[in-house]
Protein backbone atom coordinates (compact mmCIF):
# COMPACT_ATOMS: atom_id res chain seq x y z
CA UNK A 1 0.00 0.00 0.00
CA UNK A 2 2.84 2.38 0.84
CA UNK A 3 4.47 1.63 -2.53
CA UNK A 4 1.24 2.53 -4.35
CA UNK A 5 0.98 5.83 -2.44
CA UNK A 6 4.65 6.66 -3.23
CA UNK A 7 4.08 5.96 -6.93
CA UNK A 8 0.94 8.11 -6.95
CA UNK A 9 2.82 10.93 -5.20
CA UNK A 10 5.67 10.78 -7.74
CA UNK A 11 3.20 10.77 -10.66
CA UNK A 12 1.33 13.72 -9.13
CA UNK A 13 4.58 15.66 -8.72
CA UNK A 14 5.65 14.95 -12.30
CA UNK A 15 2.31 16.15 -13.67
CA UNK A 16 2.47 19.15 -11.38
CA UNK A 17 5.83 20.25 -12.81
CA UNK A 18 5.33 19.31 -16.45
CA UNK A 19 1.62 19.98 -16.80
CA UNK A 20 -0.90 17.75 -18.42
CA UNK A 21 -2.47 20.18 -20.86
CA UNK A 22 -3.30 19.36 -24.45
CA UNK A 23 -0.48 20.73 -26.60
CA UNK A 24 -2.78 20.90 -29.65
CA UNK A 25 -5.42 22.94 -27.82
CA UNK A 26 -5.44 26.58 -29.00
CA UNK A 27 -4.35 29.18 -26.49
CA UNK A 28 -7.08 31.22 -24.87
CA UNK A 29 -6.56 34.87 -25.73
CA UNK A 30 -6.66 37.28 -22.85
CA UNK A 31 -9.13 39.95 -23.89
CA UNK A 32 -8.48 43.59 -23.27
CA UNK A 33 -11.13 46.23 -22.87
CA UNK A 34 -10.92 48.23 -26.09
CA UNK A 35 -11.63 51.93 -25.77
CA UNK A 36 -11.94 54.96 -28.02
CA UNK A 37 -12.62 58.63 -27.40
CA UNK A 38 -15.75 58.30 -29.51
CA UNK A 39 -16.90 55.49 -27.22
CA UNK A 40 -16.53 57.85 -24.25
CA UNK A 41 -18.70 60.41 -26.07
CA UNK A 42 -21.32 57.74 -26.85
CA UNK A 43 -21.52 56.72 -23.18
CA UNK A 44 -21.96 60.37 -22.12
CA UNK A 45 -24.70 60.93 -24.68
CA UNK A 46 -26.54 57.68 -23.90
CA UNK A 47 -26.58 58.70 -20.24
CA UNK A 48 -28.40 61.93 -21.20
CA UNK A 49 -31.31 60.05 -22.81
CA UNK A 50 -34.13 59.68 -20.28
CA UNK A 51 -35.13 56.21 -21.57
CA UNK A 52 -31.61 54.81 -21.13
CA UNK A 53 -30.94 53.64 -17.57
CA UNK A 54 -27.44 52.25 -18.07
CA UNK A 55 -24.68 52.75 -20.65
CA UNK A 56 -21.24 51.25 -20.10
CA UNK A 57 -18.25 49.96 -22.01
CA UNK A 58 -17.85 46.19 -22.15
CA UNK A 59 -15.60 43.55 -23.67
CA UNK A 60 -16.28 42.90 -27.32
CA UNK A 61 -17.94 39.55 -28.08
CA UNK A 62 -15.55 36.87 -29.37
CA UNK A 63 -17.15 36.90 -32.82
CA UNK A 64 -16.14 40.52 -33.47
CA UNK A 65 -13.30 41.05 -31.00
CA UNK A 66 -10.56 41.08 -33.64
CA UNK A 67 -12.36 43.47 -36.02
CA UNK A 68 -13.97 46.15 -33.81
CA UNK A 69 -12.54 49.04 -31.82
CA UNK A 70 -15.04 49.70 -28.99
CA UNK A 71 -18.24 48.21 -27.56
CA UNK A 72 -20.85 50.12 -25.56
CA UNK A 73 -23.84 48.30 -24.03
CA UNK A 74 -27.04 49.95 -22.83
CA UNK A 75 -30.38 49.14 -21.24
CA UNK A 76 -33.49 51.19 -20.67
CA UNK A 77 -37.24 51.40 -20.93
CA UNK A 78 -39.74 53.21 -23.08
CA UNK A 79 -43.34 53.80 -21.95
CA UNK A 80 -44.54 50.54 -23.50
CA UNK A 81 -41.44 48.33 -23.57
CA UNK A 82 -37.92 47.67 -22.33
CA UNK A 83 -34.89 48.13 -24.54
CA UNK A 84 -31.34 46.87 -24.58
CA UNK A 85 -28.55 46.87 -27.07
CA UNK A 86 -25.06 47.87 -28.01
CA UNK A 87 -23.02 50.21 -30.17
CA UNK A 88 -19.84 49.10 -31.91
CA UNK A 89 -17.20 51.38 -33.36
CA UNK A 90 -15.60 49.70 -36.35
CA UNK A 91 -13.44 50.56 -39.34
CA UNK A 92 -14.89 50.83 -42.83
CA UNK A 93 -13.22 47.61 -43.99
CA UNK A 94 -14.75 45.60 -41.10
CA UNK A 95 -18.18 47.22 -41.04
CA UNK A 96 -19.93 44.40 -42.89
CA UNK A 97 -18.55 41.80 -40.44
CA UNK A 98 -20.05 43.65 -37.48
CA UNK A 99 -23.31 44.35 -39.33
CA UNK A 100 -23.63 40.66 -40.26
CA UNK A 101 -22.89 39.72 -36.63
CA UNK A 102 -25.78 41.95 -35.50
CA UNK A 103 -28.19 40.48 -38.08
CA UNK A 104 -27.19 36.92 -37.09
CA UNK A 105 -27.58 37.77 -33.39
CA UNK A 106 -31.13 38.97 -33.98
CA UNK A 107 -32.07 35.81 -35.86
CA UNK A 108 -30.45 33.56 -33.27
CA UNK A 109 -32.20 35.38 -30.40
CA UNK A 110 -35.72 35.58 -31.87
CA UNK A 111 -37.65 33.41 -34.31
CA UNK A 112 -39.78 34.31 -37.32
CA UNK A 113 -38.37 37.80 -37.80
CA UNK A 114 -39.53 39.89 -40.73
CA UNK A 115 -37.22 42.55 -42.14
CA UNK A 116 -37.65 46.07 -43.52
CA UNK A 117 -35.06 48.74 -44.31
CA UNK A 118 -35.71 52.37 -43.36
CA UNK A 119 -32.83 54.62 -44.39
CA UNK A 120 -29.77 53.74 -42.30
CA UNK A 121 -31.74 51.26 -40.16
CA UNK A 122 -32.63 47.65 -40.79
CA UNK A 123 -35.64 46.65 -38.70
CA UNK A 124 -36.25 43.03 -37.81
CA UNK A 125 -39.49 42.38 -36.00
CA UNK A 126 -42.02 39.83 -34.80
CA UNK A 127 -45.20 41.50 -33.61
CA UNK A 128 -46.38 38.27 -31.95
CA UNK A 129 -43.55 38.43 -29.38
CA UNK A 130 -43.55 41.61 -29.59
CA UNK A 131 -39.98 42.56 -30.51
CA UNK A 132 -38.47 45.08 -32.88
CA UNK A 133 -34.73 45.09 -33.44
CA UNK A 134 -33.18 48.14 -35.01
CA UNK A 135 -29.72 47.72 -36.51
CA UNK A 136 -28.29 51.00 -37.75
CA UNK A 137 -25.05 51.88 -39.44
CA UNK A 138 -23.80 55.44 -39.35
CA UNK A 139 -20.70 56.37 -41.30
CA UNK A 140 -18.38 58.85 -39.61
CA UNK A 141 -16.39 61.61 -41.30
CA UNK A 142 -13.21 59.50 -41.10
CA UNK A 143 -14.88 56.56 -42.90
CA UNK A 144 -15.37 54.44 -39.76
CA UNK A 145 -18.83 53.32 -38.64
CA UNK A 146 -20.97 53.10 -35.56
CA UNK A 147 -23.19 50.03 -35.72
CA UNK A 148 -26.03 50.05 -33.20
CA UNK A 149 -28.22 47.12 -32.23
CA UNK A 150 -31.32 47.85 -30.17
CA UNK A 151 -33.89 45.24 -29.17
CA UNK A 152 -37.15 46.94 -28.20
CA UNK A 153 -40.08 45.10 -26.63
CA UNK A 154 -42.69 46.67 -28.95
CA UNK A 155 -44.53 45.92 -32.15
CA UNK A 156 -43.13 47.49 -35.29
CA UNK A 157 -46.00 50.01 -35.48
CA UNK A 158 -45.54 51.04 -31.84
CA UNK A 159 -41.82 51.41 -32.45
CA UNK A 160 -42.30 53.50 -35.60
CA UNK A 161 -44.93 55.73 -33.96
CA UNK A 162 -42.64 56.26 -30.95
CA UNK A 163 -39.79 57.25 -33.26
CA UNK A 164 -42.10 59.80 -34.86
Secondary structure by P-SEA (a helix, b strand, c coil): caaaaaaaaaaaaaaaaaccccccccccccccccccaaaaaaaaaaaacccccbbbbbcccccccccccccccccccccccccccbbbbbcccaaaaaaaaaaaaaaaaccbbbbbbcccbbbbbbcccbbbbbbbbbbccccbbbbbbbbbcccaaaaaaaac
